[in-house]
Amino acid sequence: MKKWYGGILIASMFMLLILRYGLMNNPIGDGYLMNAFSNGSNPLEWVQATIPPVIKTPENSVQVISTDTVVFSLFARRNFSNEEQTSLHTWNLLEHLIDQAQLLPNGVEAIKEAASPWNSLMDSIEEEKSGYTNESSKKSGKEKQCPHFINKVNATVHKGGGLKLRLPCGLTQGSSITIIGIPDGLLGNFRIDLTGEALPGEPDPPIILHYNVRLHGDKVTEDPVIVQNTWSTAHDWGEEERCPSPTPEKIRKVDELDQCNKIVGGNGTRVASMHSEVSRRSSVAHEGSMNRRYFPFKQGYLSVVTLRVGTEGIQTSIDGKHITSFAYRETLEPWLVSEVRISGDMKLMSVVASGLPTSEDSEHAIDLEQLKSAPLPSKKPPHLFIGVFSTANNFKRRMAVRRTWMQYTDVRTGNVAVRFFVGLHKNQLVNEELWNEASTYGDIQLMPFVDYYNLITWKTLAICIFGTEVASAKYVMKTDDDAFVRVDEVLASLKRIKVNSGLLYGLINSDSQPHRSTDSKWYISLEEWPEEKYPPWAHGPGYVVSQDIAKQVYKRYKEGRLKIFKLEDVAMGIWISEMQKEGLKVRYERDEKIYNEGCKDGYTVAHYQGPREMLCLWQKLQEGDGARCCGERK
């Protein structure tokens, strides 16, 4: 009897091992994660709960990679040319960043995640240098350049099938995805997922946006509903956002648009205008006198769905009417999107992705030499150094800055130096494009971490490091790649102020409080900042500090006593306040013409300006029209 029980136990353990191996090595096909219409449970949850969080090799073998190994991989000395080395001046001074990485959300993960794309990029560069790249691979590489527009016409998917549209270089602000199709089949339920790149060893990619349409309701409601959410291996499913909302009084705005349009679920009948009057009468006759509640989708009716990338989140419109907004969540940002996945009861006509991030072909640039960064002066340091926040696939924004305010005479002659501070992308093609751009223009400083929004304080630190340790500038300025900076006006203001030390110049906020609501993009817990108010700080689109403050920032970082705060502009105010307590005399100089949102005539800095607006603003200055704005906020 004991042998019999023992045999059963051994056989059971063997079957469990086989089942676990099968689940790890065979993702769940086109369903990828779950049935398209489930309520969000993850069938791999019980398996993942037994596996410790580790970094895995691409072969799916479990292997823990130590922090020392990651640091060595990122900061190992390599045989770079002088042009390549210029992009890594700050990188090499951030070697101990991981020592304090736990102070920012996902900081350690962002550095560890950077190791794999960095090694892949280095391997690609070495292959190219060694001449291993053959003609066919060169050709395929050219074909894989970041396109502006991708479409699939007559991409018919019916009765539970699936379609995947690859986005080689992710999404950026202004990108849009338009899906034309008819909900049909037994239920008419379907889902649209914007997914990222899967981590090595992980069977499923993160879902930056899960858009699930349930025409006949679900376990929560019998009425039709749209459910939006996110998923990642680290955080599983997030909190569902439903439309119609069960708590309409709590609906907040994303990019000034409601999370859920209040008309959804209200009284009304959704009839597509493209249908004939006969179809209308037939539909009404079938439904009888029942008063239907408004819902943007209807079984058997054509729908045009557009998802658009905004500043704060993704907005969705149906047949031209805004329906939902979905705010970006931590580490799940639009630049990470690598694929659109559509599945369920949807008869698709076409899928179009437009406004995609596109790199410029420098080989055909007529004014290439004019766009290259002026080298740092060897004898006389620049008067002002400007560090610009940017992300890897924001190619168009950087080119707009190069063609506009980086053409000021003071920038071209080296009196003002400008550099973009950019983290790594998870996509190798984007990193290769970024590396080529950096080598071509000489104005990019690469960061040794994956570029998540909540890590921007590290970029502020990097700007202070470059501005003092590399450029030795008298003043250091921070701005964004969607901000237009009137360099001449900034220099004139600094000359007028005549303060060489202890200076914070910008749009100073002297009476602000932490956002305590967890719904806020700028939420700060009591643990992060226990006081009722912040010390004075300057808004992020454009502020300047004197050299002594920037040097103190780097010094305190090296000593391990720099308070790392996730709101970078507030962080600078906190750092200056701490210096003030230790005897630094501080001068807060407010400039009302630095606009935090949009543009007003007479601006010093105009924020939220797209590439077209940037070029328009520059043209007005060149034609003698002065600092006049060009249009609405973008």
C-alpha positions in Angstrom: 0.0 0.0 0.0 2.8 2.4 0.9 4.5 1.7 -2.4 1.3 2.4 -4.2 0.8 5.8 -2.4 4.5 6.5 -3.1 4.0 5.8 -6.8 1.0 8.1 -7.0 3.0 10.9 -5.2 6.0 10.5 -7.6 3.6 10.4 -10.7 1.7 13.5 -9.4 5.0 15.5 -8.9 6.1 14.4 -12.4 2.8 15.6 -14.0 3.0 18.9 -12.1 6.6 19.4 -13.4 5.4 18.7 -17.0 2.4 21.0 -16.6 4.6 23.8 -15.2 7.2 23.4 -18.0 4.4 23.4 -20.6 2.9 26.6 -19.3 6.3 28.4 -19.2 7.3 27.4 -22.7 4.0 27.6 -24.5 2.1 30.9 -24.1 -1.6 30.8 -24.5 -1.6 31.3 -28.3 -3.6 34.2 -29.8 -5.5 34.6 -26.6 -2.2 35.6 -24.8 -3.0 35.9 -21.1 -6.8 35.1 -21.1 -9.9 34.8 -23.0 -10.8 38.1 -24.6 -13.9 38.5 -22.5 -12.9 37.3 -19.1 -13.0 39.7 -16.1 -9.3 40.1 -15.9 -8.0 37.1 -14.0 -4.6 35.8 -15.1 -4.5 32.0 -15.7 -0.7 32.0 -15.0 -1.2 33.6 -11.7 -0.9 30.4 -9.6 2.3 29.5 -11.5 3.9 32.9 -11.1 3.1 33.0 -7.4 5.5 30.1 -7.0 8.4 31.6 -9.0 10.6 34.2 -7.4 11.1 37.5 -9.3 14.3 37.0 -11.3 15.9 38.2 -14.4 15.9 35.4 -17.0 17.9 34.6 -20.0 16.2 34.7 -23.4 16.3 30.9 -23.4 13.8 30.9 -20.5 16.3 29.3 -18.1 16.0 30.9 -14.7 19.2 32.8 -13.8 19.5 35.5 -11.2 21.7 38.4 -12.4 23.4 40.3 -9.6 23.4 44.1 -9.4 27.2 44.0 -9.8 26.8 42.2 -13.1 24.3 44.7 -14.4 26.6 47.6 -13.4 29.6 46.0 -15.0 27.6 45.3 -18.2 26.4 49.0 -18.4 29.7 50.6 -17.5 32.3 48.3 -18.9 35.0 50.2 -20.9 34.5 49.8 -24.6 36.4 50.8 -27.7 34.4 53.9 -28.7 35.4 56.5 -31.2 35.6 60.1 -30.1 32.2 60.9 -31.7 30.6 58.0 -29.8 32.3 58.9 -26.5 30.8 62.4 -26.6 27.3 60.8 -26.0 28.5 59.1 -22.8 30.1 61.9 -20.8 27.3 61.9 -18.3 26.7 58.1 -18.5 30.2 57.5 -17.1 29.6 59.8 -14.2 26.4 58.0 -13.1 28.1 54.7 -12.3 26.9 54.7 -8.7 23.3 55.6 -9.6 22.0 52.2 -8.7 23.2 52.6 -5.1 20.3 55.0 -4.5 18.0 53.6 -7.2 15.5 52.3 -4.6 14.6 55.9 -3.7 12.6 56.2 -6.9 9.7 54.0 -8.0 11.0 51.3 -10.3 14.5 52.8 -10.2 16.3 49.5 -9.7 14.2 47.8 -12.4 14.9 50.6 -14.9 18.6 50.1 -14.5 18.5 46.4 -14.7 16.1 46.5 -17.7 18.6 48.7 -19.5 21.3 46.0 -19.5 19.7 43.8 -22.2 19.0 46.6 -24.8 22.4 48.1 -24.1 24.2 44.8 -24.7 22.2 44.2 -27.9 23.0 47.7 -29.1 26.7 47.2 -28.4 26.6 43.8 -30.2 25.0 45.4 -33.2 27.6 48.2 -33.3 30.5 45.7 -33.0 29.0 43.7 -35.9 28.8 46.7 -38.1 32.3 47.8 -37.2 33.7 44.3 -37.9 32.0 44.1 -41.3 29.9 41.1 -40.3 26.7 42.7 -41.5 26.0 41.4 -45.0 24.2 43.2 -47.8 20.9 41.4 -47.2 20.8 42.3 -43.5 21.7 45.9 -44.4 18.8 46.0 -46.8 16.4 44.6 -44.2 17.7 47.1 -41.7 16.8 49.9 -44.1 13.3 48.4 -44.6 12.8 48.4 -40.9 13.4 52.2 -40.4 10.8 53.9 -38.2 7.8 54.5 -40.5 5.4 57.4 -40.1 2.4 55.4 -41.3 1.4 51.7 -41.1 -1.9 50.2 -42.3 -3.6 47.0 -43.0 -6.6 47.2 -45.4 -9.1 44.4 -45.7 -7.6 42.9 -42.6 -10.7 40.7 -42.0 -10.8 39.1 -38.6 -14.0 37.2 -37.8 -15.4 35.1 -35.0 -12.7 35.2 -32.4 -9.8 35.5 -34.7 -6.9 37.9 -34.0 -4.9 40.6 -35.7 -1.5 41.9 -34.7 0.0 45.2 -36.1 3.6 45.7 -35.3 4.7 49.3 -34.5 8.5 49.2 -35.0 9.3 52.4 -33.0 6.5 52.7 -30.6 4.1 55.7 -30.2 4.6 59.3 -29.3 2.4 62.2 -28.5 0.1 62.8 -31.4 0.2 59.3 -32.7 -3.1 57.7 -33.5 -4.5 54.2 -34.3 -7.8 54.0 -36.3 -9.7 50.7 -36.4 -12.7 50.3 -38.8 -14.9 47.2 -38.2 -18.2 45.7 -37.3 -18.9 44.0 -33.9 -20.6 40.7 -34.8 -20.5 37.0 -34.0 -22.5 35.4 -31.1 -21.8 38.2 -28.6 -20.1 41.0 -30.4 -17.5 41.4 -27.7 -14.0 42.3 -28.7 -10.8 43.7 -27.2 -8.0 46.0 -28.4 -4.6 45.8 -26.6 -1.6 48.0 -27.0 1.2 45.8 -25.9 4.9 46.4 -25.2 8.0 44.3 -25.6 8.1 41.2 -23.4 11.0 41.0 -21.0 13.6 38.2 -21.7 12.2 35.0 -20.3 8.6 36.3 -19.9 6.0 34.6 -22.1 3.7 37.6 -22.2 4.3 41.3 -22.9 3.0 44.1 -20.7 -0.3 45.7 -21.8 -0.1 49.5 -21.8 -3.8 49.8 -22.7 -6.4 47.0 -22.5 -9.6 48.2 -24.2 -12.4 45.5 -23.7 -15.9 46.0 -25.2 -18.6 43.8 -23.7 -21.8 44.4 -25.5 -23.9 42.1 -23.3 -22.3 43.1 -20.0 -20.3 40.9 -17.6 -20.3 39.7 -14.0 -20.7 43.2 -12.8 -23.4 44.5 -15.1 -25.9 43.2 -17.6 -25.6 46.5 -19.6 -23.0 47.0 -22.3 -19.7 48.3 -20.9 -16.2 49.3 -21.9 -13.5 48.2 -19.5 -10.0 49.7 -19.6 -7.0 48.4 -17.7 -3.3 47.5 -17.8 -1.3 44.4 -17.2 2.3 43.6 -16.4 4.2 40.6 -14.9 5.3 42.7 -12.0 2.0 44.3 -11.1 -0.6 41.9 -12.6 -3.9 43.6 -13.6 -4.4 47.1 -12.4 -7.7 48.8 -11.3 -10.4 48.6 -13.9 -11.9 51.7 -15.3 -15.4 51.2 -16.6 -17.6 53.2 -18.9 -20.4 53.9 -18.1 -18.8 54.6 -14.8 -20.4 53.1 -11.7 -19.3 56.3 -9.8 -20.0 59.1 -12.3 -19.4 61.7 -9.6 -15.7 60.6 -9.4 -15.0 60.9 -13.2 -11.8 62.9 -13.6 -10.3 64.4 -16.7 -7.3 63.3 -18.7 -5.9 65.9 -21.1 -9.0 67.9 -20.2 -11.3 65.2 -21.5 -13.6 63.0 -19.3 -12.4 59.5 -18.5 -15.9 58.4 -19.5 -18.2 60.6 -21.5 -21.4 61.1 -19.4 -23.6 60.3 -22.4 -22.6 56.7 -22.3 -25.3 54.8 -20.5 -27.7 57.7 -20.8 -31.1 57.5 -22.7 -30.9 57.4 -26.5 -30.5 55.0 -29.4 -27.2 54.5 -31.2 -27.9 54.3 -34.9 -25.1 54.8 -37.4 -25.7 57.7 -39.7 -24.3 55.7 -42.7 -27.2 53.3 -42.6 -30.3 53.8 -44.8 -33.7 54.9 -43.5 -34.9 51.3 -44.2 -32.2 50.0 -41.9 -33.3 52.5 -39.3 -37.0 51.4 -39.5 -36.0 47.8 -39.4 -33.9 48.3 -36.3 -36.6 50.2 -34.5 -39.2 47.6 -35.4 -37.0 44.9 -34.1 -36.4 46.7 -30.8 -40.0 47.7 -30.4 -40.8 50.6 -28.2 -38.0 49.8 -25.7 -36.0 53.0 -24.9 -32.3 51.9 -25.3 -29.5 53.5 -23.4 -26.7 55.1 -25.4 -23.7 52.9 -26.1 -21.2 53.8 -28.9 -21.0 50.2 -30.3 -23.8 48.1 -31.6 -23.8 44.6 -32.9 -23.8 44.5 -36.7 -23.1 48.2 -37.1 -19.9 49.7 -38.6 -17.7 51.5 -36.1 -14.7 53.8 -36.5 -12.5 53.6 -33.4 -9.6 56.1 -33.0 -7.1 55.9 -30.1 -5.0 59.0 -29.9 -1.9 59.5 -27.7 -2.1 62.6 -25.6 0.1 64.3 -23.0 -1.4 62.6 -20.0 -3.1 59.5 -21.5 -4.8 57.9 -24.4 -8.1 59.2 -25.7 -10.6 57.0 -27.6 -13.3 58.4 -29.9 -16.0 56.4 -31.7 -17.4 57.7 -35.0 -15.8 61.0 -34.2 -17.2 61.4 -30.7 -15.0 61.3 -27.6 -15.9 58.4 -25.4 -13.1 57.5 -23.0 -9.7 58.7 -21.7 -7.1 56.5 -20.0 -4.3 58.0 -18.0 -0.8 56.5 -18.3 0.2 54.3 -15.5 3.6 53.9 -13.9 6.2 52.2 -16.2 3.4 51.7 -18.8 3.9 54.6 -21.2 3.1 55.1 -24.9 6.7 54.9 -26.1 6.7 51.3 -24.9 3.9 50.2 -27.2 5.3 47.8 -29.9 2.1 46.1 -31.2 -1.6 46.6 -31.6 -3.6 43.4 -30.9 -7.3 43.0 -31.8 -9.3 39.9 -31.0 -12.9 38.7 -30.5 -16.1 39.1 -32.4 -15.0 41.9 -34.6 -15.2 41.9 -38.4 -12.3 44.2 -39.3 -12.1 46.3 -42.4 -8.8 48.2 -41.8 -6.3 49.2 -39.1 -4.2 52.4 -39.6 -1.5 53.7 -37.3 -0.4 57.3 -38.2 1.7 60.1 -36.7 4.3 57.5 -35.6 7.8 58.6 -34.4 10.0 58.8 -37.5 13.8 59.3 -37.5 15.2 61.7 -40.1 17.5 60.4 -42.9 20.6 62.4 -42.1 22.3 61.2 -45.3 19.9 63.4 -47.3 19.8 66.4 -45.0 20.9 69.5 -47.0 21.7 71.5 -43.9 23.4 68.7 -41.9 26.5 70.7 -40.9 24.3 73.5 -39.7 22.4 71.1 -37.5 25.4 69.5 -35.8 26.2 70.6 -32.3 29.0 73.1 -31.9 31.9 71.5 -29.8 32.4 72.7 -26.3 34.9 75.6 -26.3 38.3 74.4 -25.0 39.4 77.8 -23.6 36.3 79.7 -22.7 33.5 77.7 -21.0 29.9 78.4 -22.2 28.1 81.1 -20.3 24.9 78.9 -20.2 24.3 75.2 -20.5 20.8 74.0 -21.5 19.8 70.4 -20.8 16.7 69.2 -22.6 14.6 66.3 -21.4 13.7 63.9 -24.3 12.8 60.3 -24.8 14.3 57.9 -27.3 11.7 57.9 -30.1 11.0 61.7 -29.9 13.0 62.1 -33.1 10.8 64.9 -34.6 10.8 67.0 -31.5 14.6 67.0 -31.3 14.9 67.8 -35.0 12.5 70.7 -34.4 14.6 72.1 -31.6 17.8 71.7 -33.8 16.2 73.6 -36.6 14.8 76.4 -34.4 16.1 77.8 -31.1 19.3 75.8 -31.3 20.1 78.1 -34.4 20.5 81.2 -32.2 24.0 82.7 -32.8 25.0 82.2 -29.1 24.3 78.4 -29.5 26.1 78.1 -32.8 29.2 79.9 -31.5 29.4 77.9 -28.3 28.5 80.7 -25.8 25.4 78.5 -25.0 25.7 74.7 -25.1 22.6 72.5 -25.6 22.3 68.7 -25.0 19.4 66.3 -25.0 19.2 63.8 -22.1 17.7 60.5 -23.3 17.2 57.1 -21.6 17.4 53.8 -23.4 14.4 52.2 -25.2 13.5 48.6 -24.9 13.3 48.3 -28.7 16.6 47.7 -30.4 15.7 49.5 -33.6 14.9 52.7 -31.7 18.2 52.4 -29.8 20.1 51.9 -33.0 18.4 55.0 -34.5 19.1 56.9 -31.4 22.8 55.9 -31.4 23.2 57.0 -35.0 21.5 60.3 -34.3 23.8 60.9 -31.3 26.9 60.1 -33.4 25.6 62.4 -36.3 24.7 65.5 -34.3 26.8 65.2 -31.2 24.1 66.7 -28.9 22.7 63.7 -27.1 23.6 62.4 -23.7 22.5 58.8 -23.1 21.3 57.7 -19.7 22.0 54.3 -18.2 18.4 53.4 -17.5 15.1 52.7 -19.3 13.4 56.0 -19.7 10.3 55.9 -17.4 8.6 59.2 -16.6 9.0 58.8 -12.8 12.8 58.8 -13.2 13.2 62.3 -14.7 14.8 63.6 -11.5 17.8 61.5 -12.5 18.0 63.6 -15.7 18.0 66.8 -13.6 20.9 65.4 -11.7 22.6 64.5 -15.0 22.1 68.0 -16.4 23.8 69.4 -13.3 26.7 67.0 -13.7 27.2 67.8 -17.4 26.7 71.5 -16.9 29.5 71.7 -14.3 31.8 68.7 -14.7 31.9 68.6 -18.5 30.8 72.1 -19.7 31.9 74.2 -16.7 29.1 76.6 -17.5 28.4 79.7 -15.4 24.6 78.9 -15.4 22.7 75.6 -16.0 19.2 75.5 -17.4 16.7 72.6 -17.7 13.9 72.5 -20.3 11.8 70.0 -22.4 11.9 69.0 -26.0 8.4 70.5 -26.5 9.4 73.8 -25.1 10.5 76.8 -27.3 13.3 78.7 -25.5 14.1 82.3 -26.5 17.8 82.0 -25.7 18.4 85.6 -26.3 15.8 86.6 -23.8 17.2 84.1 -21.2 20.7 85.6 -21.6 19.3 89.1 -21.3 17.5 88.2 -18.1 20.6 86.7 -16.6 22.6 89.8 -17.5 20.0 92.0 -15.9 19.8 90.0 -12.7 23.6 90.1 -12.2 23.6 87.2 -9.7 26.4 84.7 -10.0 25.6 82.5 -7.1 22.6 81.0 -5.2 20.3 81.8 -8.2 17.1 80.0 -9.1 15.5 81.8 -12.1 12.2 80.8 -13.7 8.5 80.7 -13.1 8.8 80.4 -9.3 6.0 78.8 -7.2 6.3 79.9 -3.6 3.0 78.6 -2.2 2.2 75.1 -3.4 1.1 72.0 -1.5 1.6 68.2 -2.3 -1.2 66.5 -4.1 -2.6 64.0 -1.6 -5.2 62.4 -3.9 -4.1 59.0 -5.2 -5.9 59.9 -8.5 -3.5 62.7 -9.2 -0.6 62.3 -11.6 1.5 64.2 -9.1 0.4 62.3 -6.0 2.8 62.5 -3.1 2.4 60.4 0.0 3.1 61.6 3.5 6.1 59.3 3.6 7.5 61.0 0.5 6.9 64.6 1.8 5.3 64.9 5.3 5.2 68.8 5.3 2.1 70.8 4.3 3.9 72.9 1.7 6.8 72.7 -0.7 9.7 75.1 -0.5 9.9 77.6 -3.5 10.5 75.8 -6.8 10.4 76.7 -10.5 8.2 75.0 -13.1 9.9 72.4 -15.3 9.6 73.8 -18.8 12.4 76.3 -18.1 14.5 77.2 -15.1 18.1 78.2 -14.5 20.4 77.7 -11.5 23.8 79.2 -11.0 26.9 77.0 -11.2 27.4 76.7 -7.4 23.9 75.2 -6.9 24.5 72.7 -9.8 27.9 71.7 -8.3 26.3 71.2 -4.9 23.7 68.9 -6.4 26.4 66.6 -7.8 28.5 66.8 -4.6 25.5 65.8 -2.4 24.7 63.0 -4.8 28.2 61.6 -4.5 28.0 61.8 -0.7 24.7 60.0 -0.7 22.7 62.9 0.9 20.8 64.2 -2.0 17.0 63.8 -1.4 15.7 62.0 -4.5 12.2 63.2 -5.1 10.2 62.1 -8.1 8.9 65.5 -9.1 12.1 66.9 -10.7 11.3 70.6 -10.6 10.0 70.4 -7.0 13.1 68.3 -6.2 15.4 71.2 -7.3 13.5 73.5 -5.0 13.9 71.0 -2.1 17.7 70.7 -2.8 18.1 74.5 -2.8 16.1 74.8 0.4 18.4 72.3 2.1 21.5 74.3 0.8 19.9 77.4 2.2 19.6 75.9 5.6 23.3 75.3 5.5 24.2 78.9 4.8 23.7 79.4 1.1 22.2 82.8 0.2 19.5 82.2 -2.3 18.0 84.6 -4.9 14.6 83.5 -6.3 14.0 85.4 -9.6 10.5 85.0 -11.1 9.9 85.4 -14.8 6.2 85.6 -15.6 6.9 85.1 -19.3 8.0 81.5 -18.8 4.7 79.7 -19.6 4.1 76.3 -18.0 1.2 75.5 -20.4 1.0 76.8 -23.9 2.2 80.1 -25.4 1.4 83.8 -24.9 2.8 86.6 -27.0 6.0 88.0 -25.5 7.0 84.6 -24.1 10.5 83.7 -22.8 9.6 80.0 -22.8 6.5 78.5 -24.5 5.6 74.9 -23.5 3.6 72.2 -25.2 4.7 73.2 -28.7 4.7 70.5 -31.3 7.3 70.5 -34.2 5.0 72.6 -36.5 4.5 75.2 -33.8 8.2 75.3 -33.0 9.1 76.0 -36.7 6.3 78.6 -36.9 7.6 80.4 -33.8 11.1 80.5 -35.2 9.9 81.7 -38.5 8.1 84.6 -36.9 11.2 85.6 -35.0 13.3 85.4 -38.2 10.8 87.5 -40.1 10.8 90.2 -37.5 7.3 89.5 -36.1 8.7 89.1 -32.6 7.7 86.6 -29.9 4.2 85.9 -31.2 2.4 82.6 -30.8 1.3 80.4 -33.6 -1.8 78.5 -32.5 -3.6 76.4 -30.0 -1.8 74.2 -27.4 -0.8 70.8 -28.8 
